[in-house]
C-alpha cells in the first residue's frame, strides 16, 4: 500500500483495522521491508528502467510581494529559507495549476532529496514533545485552520513540528496546501487554496529542548514578555500576543470536573462577575489541578483556550477518553477588576 497509494508516507501495521494509539499506531512506510519480488524477476534488461523516478514536492501558493507575483526562482529561494525540508535546491522541473484564481506550483526533485517527514527523529533524551494544540477550527465562510506559532509559545526554539488531523492522519498525507508549515511558524491553511474549498481540522505539537521551555504557569515568560490572548473571527479562532503591564493575574479557579458531562469546561462567564476577576480579560493560562502542569504540556488536546471564552477540553478528543482536571487564571487590567 505504501508503494502504490499516492502521498502515502505512513500506515498502521494492520491496514485492515483502524489506527490506534497502541499496537496498531501509524508508523513510517520506511519501517516496512520492501516486497521481495525475486521469484518474479525477469533477468532480461529493461531499457526503460535505467533511472529512479523523481519525486514532486507538495503544492505551494505563489504569493504577491509589492503588488507583483513572485517568480519561480524567488519563491524557491523563500521556501529554502522558511521550509527547507519541503523543497530541494536542485530542481529538475515544475508543474503549475490554478485554484480559484491563485497560482500554485510544485517542484520536481531528485529522488530522496525531499527530507520532510511527519515522524521526526528524537535524537537525545533532552528533547520533549509539547502537548498537542488545536487552536483553530475551520468554520464558515472561509474554512481556514490557523495553527500558527507566535513568540510567546511555550517552546522557545522548536526543532521540529508534527501536524495531524483530529482523526490522526498526518498533515502531509491529506493533500492540503499550506501557507505555513515549519517549526518556527507553525501551520496555516487557507480554505481558498484547497480544491475542496476547505481545510482539514489540524492539531500540532513541537519538538523542543527541555532547557528551552518557558514556564507558562508562572505568568508571562521573561524571555518573550508576552502572554497568549485570543481573537475570534467568523471562520477561525487564532491567538495573538497582547499583554499590558497595567494589570495582574487572577487567582486560580476550577469550577468543573471532567468526570461528569462532556469534559472540563472552565467558562469565563461563570467567574466574570466574581470579586477579583473581570469581564474582559486580556490573557488566560491553564494548568492541571494539584500537579500544576501547564495545559500545553499535559498531553491533552485542548479544544479552546481563549481569554474571551475560557478553557474547553472535550473527553472524546483524548486518547485516554477523559480530560485532566484544569484550573484557569485570567490577566485583568487593574481598572477592570471587580471590587
C-alpha positions in Angstrom: 0.0 0.0 0.0 2.8 2.4 0.8 4.3 1.8 -2.7 1.0 2.1 -4.6 -1.1 4.8 -2.9 -0.4 8.5 -3.8 1.2 10.6 -0.9 1.1 7.6 1.4 4.0 8.0 3.9 2.7 6.1 6.9 0.3 3.3 7.7 -0.7 1.1 10.6 0.8 -2.4 10.7 -2.6 -4.0 10.2 -4.1 -1.8 7.4 -7.5 -3.5 7.6 -8.1 -2.1 11.1 -8.4 1.5 12.2 -5.2 3.0 13.5 -4.9 3.1 17.3 -2.5 4.5 19.9 -1.2 1.1 20.9 0.0 -1.8 18.7 -1.7 -0.6 15.6 -0.4 3.0 15.6 0.7 4.6 12.3 4.4 4.2 11.5 6.6 5.5 8.6 6.5 3.4 5.5 10.2 3.2 5.7 9.9 0.8 8.6 8.4 -1.9 6.5 10.7 -4.2 4.4 10.4 -4.0 0.7 8.3 -6.6 -1.1 10.6 -9.4 -2.3 9.8 -9.9 -6.0 12.8 -12.1 -6.7 10.6 -15.1 -7.7 9.0 -13.0 -10.5 12.2 -11.2 -11.6 12.9 -11.2 -15.3 16.7 -11.4 -16.0 16.2 -9.6 -19.3 17.3 -6.0 -19.2 14.6 -3.3 -19.2 15.6 -0.3 -21.3 13.1 1.8 -19.5 14.4 1.0 -16.0 17.6 3.0 -16.2 16.9 5.7 -13.7 14.9 6.1 -10.5 11.8 8.3 -10.9 12.0 11.8 -9.5 9.6 13.0 -6.8 7.4 16.0 -6.5 7.0 18.4 -3.6 3.7 19.5 -2.2 1.9 22.3 -3.9 2.8 25.9 -2.9 0.8 29.1 -3.4 2.7 31.7 -5.4 2.3 34.8 -3.3 2.4 38.5 -4.2 5.0 40.9 -3.0 4.7 44.7 -3.5 1.9 44.1 -5.9 3.8 41.6 -8.1 3.6 37.8 -8.0 6.9 36.1 -7.1 8.9 34.5 -9.8 9.5 30.7 -9.5 13.1 31.4 -8.6 12.2 33.9 -5.9 9.6 31.5 -4.4 12.1 28.7 -4.3 14.6 30.9 -2.6 12.0 31.9 0.0 11.0 28.2 0.6 14.6 27.2 1.0 14.8 29.6 4.0 11.3 29.1 5.5 10.6 25.4 4.7 13.9 23.8 3.6 12.8 20.2 4.2 9.8 20.6 1.9 11.8 21.5 -1.2 15.1 20.7 -2.9 17.9 23.0 -4.1 18.4 21.1 -7.4 15.1 21.4 -9.2 14.5 19.2 -12.2 11.3 20.8 -13.3 8.0 22.4 -12.2 4.2 21.9 -12.6 1.7 24.7 -12.2 -2.1 24.8 -11.6 -4.6 27.5 -10.7 -7.1 27.1 -7.8 -9.8 29.8 -7.7 -7.6 32.3 -9.5 -4.5 31.7 -7.4 -1.4 30.2 -9.0 0.1 27.2 -7.3 3.4 25.4 -8.2 5.2 22.2 -7.2 8.8 21.3 -7.9 10.2 18.1 -9.3 13.2 16.9 -7.3 15.8 14.2 -7.4 14.7 11.0 -5.5 15.4 11.2 -1.8 16.1 14.9 -1.8 12.9 16.0 0.0 13.6 15.5 3.7 10.2 16.5 5.1 8.7 13.8 7.4 5.7 13.5 9.7 7.9 11.4 12.0 11.0 13.5 13.0 13.6 11.5 14.8 14.2 12.2 18.5 18.0 12.4 18.8 18.5 12.7 22.6 16.7 12.4 26.0 17.0 16.2 26.3 14.2 16.6 23.8 10.5 16.6 24.6 7.3 16.9 22.5 4.9 19.6 23.7 1.2 18.8 24.1 -1.0 18.7 21.1 -2.6 22.0 20.3 -5.8 22.7 18.4 -6.2 26.4 18.5 -8.4 26.9 15.4 -11.4 25.2 13.8 -12.3 25.6 10.1 -15.7 27.4 10.0 -17.9 29.2 7.5 -17.4 31.1 5.4 -13.7 30.5 4.7 -12.9 27.2 6.4 -9.4 28.2 7.3 -7.3 26.5 10.0 -4.6 28.7 11.6 -2.3 26.9 13.9 0.5 29.5 13.7 3.1 29.7 16.4 4.0 33.1 17.9 6.9 34.3 20.0 5.1 33.6 23.3 4.9 29.9 22.7 6.0 27.6 25.5 8.7 26.1 23.2 11.1 29.0 22.5 13.2 27.4 19.8 11.4 24.3 18.3 13.4 21.8 16.3 10.6 20.1 14.5 6.8 20.2 14.1 4.2 17.4 13.8 0.8 18.1 12.5 -2.2 15.8 12.0 -5.9 15.9 11.6 -8.0 15.3 14.7 -8.6 11.8 13.3 -4.8 11.2 13.4 -4.0 11.5 9.7 -0.6 13.1 9.1 -0.9 16.5 7.5 1.4 15.8 4.6 -0.9 12.9 3.6 -4.1 15.0 3.4 -3.3 16.8 0.1 -4.0 20.2 1.7 -1.9 23.2 0.6 -0.3 25.1 3.5 0.8 28.8 3.6 3.0 28.0 6.7 4.3 24.6 7.8 7.5 24.8 9.8 8.7 24.6 13.4 9.2 28.4 13.8 6.0 29.5 12.0 3.6 26.6 12.9 0.8 25.7 10.4 -1.5 27.9 8.4 -4.1 26.5 6.0 -6.5 28.6 3.9 -9.7 27.1 2.6 -9.4 29.2 -0.6 -6.2 27.4 -1.5 -7.8 23.9 -1.4 -9.5 22.1 -4.3 -12.2 21.1 -1.8 -12.7 24.7 -0.6 -12.0 23.8 3.0 -9.0 22.8 5.2 -9.0 19.8 7.5 -9.0 20.5 11.2 -5.4 20.1 12.4 -3.6 19.9 15.7 0.1 20.5 16.1 3.0 19.9 18.5 6.6 20.8 18.6 9.9 19.1 19.4 11.7 21.2 22.0 14.8 21.0 24.1 13.8 20.9 27.8 16.2 23.7 28.6 14.4 26.0 26.2 10.9 25.5 27.6 9.4 28.6 29.2 7.3 28.3 32.3 3.8 29.3 31.3 2.3 28.5 34.7 4.1 31.3 36.5 3.0 34.2 34.3 4.4 35.8 31.2 7.8 34.5 30.1 10.7 36.7 31.0 12.1 35.9 27.6 9.1 37.0 25.5 7.5 39.5 27.9 4.1 38.4 26.5 1.2 36.0 27.0 -1.4 34.5 24.8 -4.8 36.0 24.2 -7.4 35.0 21.7 -9.2 36.7 18.8 -12.3 35.1 17.3 -13.4 35.6 13.7 -16.2 34.2 11.6 -14.2 31.4 10.2 -11.4 30.7 12.6 -10.1 31.2 16.1 -6.5 32.4 16.3 -4.2 33.6 19.1 -2.2 36.8 19.4 0.2 38.2 21.9 -1.1 41.4 23.6 -0.4 42.0 27.3 -0.4 45.3 29.1 1.7 45.6 32.3 -1.1 47.6 33.9 -2.9 44.6 35.4 -2.4 41.3 37.2 -3.3 37.6 37.1 -6.3 36.4 39.0 -6.4 33.6 41.5 -6.5 30.1 40.0 -10.0 28.7 39.9 -11.6 25.4 38.8 -15.4 25.1 38.6 -15.9 21.9 36.5 -14.5 18.4 36.6 -14.2 16.0 33.5 -15.7 13.0 35.3 -19.2 14.3 34.6 -20.5 15.6 31.3 -18.6 16.2 28.1 -15.2 17.2 29.6 -13.7 20.1 31.6 -15.4 23.4 30.7 -13.9 26.4 32.6 -16.1 29.1 31.1 -15.3 32.8 31.7 -18.9 33.8 32.2 -19.1 31.7 35.4 -16.5 34.0 37.1 -16.7 37.2 35.1 -18.7 39.0 37.9 -16.8 37.5 40.8 -14.7 39.6 43.1 -11.0 39.7 41.9 -12.0 38.8 38.3 -13.0 40.8 35.3 -15.4 40.6 32.4 -12.8 41.4 29.7 -9.5 39.7 30.5 -6.7 40.1 28.0 -4.9 36.8 28.8 -5.5 33.3 30.1 -3.4 30.4 31.4 -4.4 26.9 32.5 -2.8 24.1 34.4 -3.8 20.8 36.0 -5.3 20.8 39.4 -2.9 19.6 42.1 0.1 18.8 39.8 0.2 22.3 38.3 1.3 21.0 34.8 0.7 23.6 32.0 -2.2 22.7 29.7 0.3 22.9 26.9 2.4 20.1 28.4 -0.3 18.0 29.8 -0.8 15.8 26.8 -4.4 16.6 26.4 -5.9 18.1 23.2 -7.4 21.5 24.4 -10.3 22.4 22.2 -10.2 26.1 23.2 -8.0 28.2 25.4 -9.5 31.6 24.8 -9.5 34.7 27.1 -12.9 35.6 25.9 -14.4 32.2 26.5 -12.2 30.2 28.9 -10.9 26.7 28.6 -12.8 23.9 26.9 -11.5 20.3 26.9 -13.5 17.6 25.3 -13.3 14.0 26.6 -13.8 12.4 23.2 -10.8 14.1 21.7 -8.4 12.5 24.3 -6.6 9.2 23.7 -7.4 8.2 27.3 -11.1 9.1 26.8 -11.0 11.8 29.5 -9.5 15.2 30.0 -7.5 16.0 33.1 -9.0 18.4 35.6 -7.9 22.0 34.9 -7.9 25.3 36.7 -7.5 28.7 34.9 -6.3 32.2 35.7 -7.0 35.4 33.8 -5.0 38.5 33.2 -7.1 41.6 34.0 -6.4 45.3 33.7 -6.4 46.9 37.1 -9.3 49.2 36.0 -11.5 46.2 35.1 -11.0 44.1 38.2 -14.3 43.6 40.2 -14.0 45.1 43.7 
